[in-house]
Amino acid sequence: MGKLETKSARVEGGLAESQERQRRAGGPLAESQERRRYDARSHRASSLDLDPAALHELAQAFVSLTNGHLTRGSEGPVFPDVSGAMLREAFDQPLPEEGEPLPNIVDDCHALLATSRDGGHPRMFGYVSSPATPVGVYGSLLTGALDANVVAWRSAPAATTIERLVVRWLGELVGYGGAEPAGLLTSGGSMSNLSAVLMALRATAPPGADPARRGLWYQGRPPTMYVSDQTHFSSSKAAEVLGVGRDQVRVVPSDDGYRLDPRALDEAIALDLRRGLRPFCVVASSGTVTTGAIDPLAELARVAHARGLWLHVDGAYGALAAAAPEKRHLFAGLAEADSLSLDPHKWLYGPVGCGCLLVRDPAVARDALGGGANYVVKIFEEDPDEAFAFFDYGIELSRPFRALSLWLMLRYYGARRVADAIGDDCALAECLAERVRTSDDFELLAPVTLGICCFRYAPPASRRVLAGGDEAARAAENERLNALNEKIVHRVQRGGRAYLSNANLRGRVALRASITNYRTTIEDLDLTLEAVREAAREVGEGAY
Ligand SMILES: Cc1ncc(COP(=O)(O)O)c(C=O)c1O
């Protein structure tokens, strides 16, 4: 007790002295320091806590902003009518030396919402964009309030338990892993893929190689990995980051349905073995980012495993569609994968910043990534639950509580309702494809497997040339259509009524609509096709 009092007196003395120094120095904070009323024992003037009235005012303001945004409907633009210079001018200000009144800040939050691209708009079809659910949004608020650092059970006992549960639920949703699939939530698909390739590299190292210690120097033969020409670039980037190198990534051609061809894969591996390389990993896709194609997973597992390679399935975009009963059959063979990425922030309508890596064999995952932690984080618990640490399965140490929003959301809506929303997204993509097929000015460019429809604007005159026998004329027409559709996509994006992204499908520029949005309806599809036609009229006048 005596010791503590002495220490507290020292702290008081030190703080008072430092205040006095600042006052005498007359620095920018001197005047406000002077005004402070300060009792070092029970209160500190520099505390950032708020009194109950101010907290209430803050909560009211932000609940009102949040609910206003959640109920905004589809009247506003998907993309704001702004320029870079306008935004710089709107938000530019000097670093605020003193706090500003809350109403000013709230006004600027209104401006922020009004000038943002609306990722949850029902006609936002670009890239892979999905709105967080209201339950997930309020889950994020609670996540912030708890501010747990989910390193290990010791740092966040309940949060760790809940994350492990949610990881198990995610495996169950898509039919991957047994009762206890190992895994963890990550920042997104890129981080999951990076962790998976690292795991593959280590798990397939020759016995005694000790790759964690010796790095790539243990490799007599260059490790080589296999992707298709449709695989998301984050897997090749993982090879770059890990020092495997892009030259050691074989890009195997996909078939007519944009799926990795198992026979071509097997031949590529055999060739590399003959060249003395060390094939170590195949990255298959369960839902390619461009068209949503699903690779033949069961056959790829057979090829990879017969040759001793790790099979990673990148399901960042599409794997969660396996939760929809009508789509589950497309994912046959998924359970054979050694690891699987899937992104709740894409197709479980979770808040951005939430991916997941699942691993079939927890022991292999732990052998590959566990150990190496220094004494500061040494765990003394012996009970396996209490000794659990996420850094034994992934790369991050400090980690946010990503599971909370998912846990709340799955409990609030139930898995069936969420799976229905995913199934409806897929049905809408098919519906869009049907409208494209039955129109005379659109052309479908790829089969629709999940929630992505790739098509282009191709008016009747153009279609006649494309159907003709003159190859040079067909090629020229294709070039014209590519230029036209590039202009269309840009105009649609900046027009604000709908947002499509672009894709290049074997030399043909496509308008790509990806539907991962529980708000989208058939009416939104029709309005989008109208927006495309209008853009075509505006940019293509006189061309046909
Ligand atoms: C198939 C696939 N893999 C990986 C990624 C990367 O995911 P993230 O943006 O969450 O890092 C994406 C992103 O669209 C994707 O579609």
The ligand as an ORCA input file, in Angstrom:
! r2SCAN-3c Opt
* xyz 0 1
  C     -11.628    -15.850    -56.303
  C     -11.041    -14.750    -55.487
  N      -9.953    -14.983    -54.741
  C      -9.373    -14.031    -53.988
  C      -9.884    -12.761    -53.967
  C      -9.226    -11.701    -53.108
  O     -10.054    -11.440    -52.008
  P      -9.842    -10.160    -51.074
  O     -10.200     -8.990    -51.927
  O     -10.794    -10.381    -49.947
  O      -8.427    -10.131    -50.644
  C     -11.015    -12.447    -54.738
  C     -11.557    -11.093    -54.771
  O     -12.482    -10.785    -55.479
  C     -11.618    -13.477    -55.494
  O     -12.725    -13.268    -56.212
*
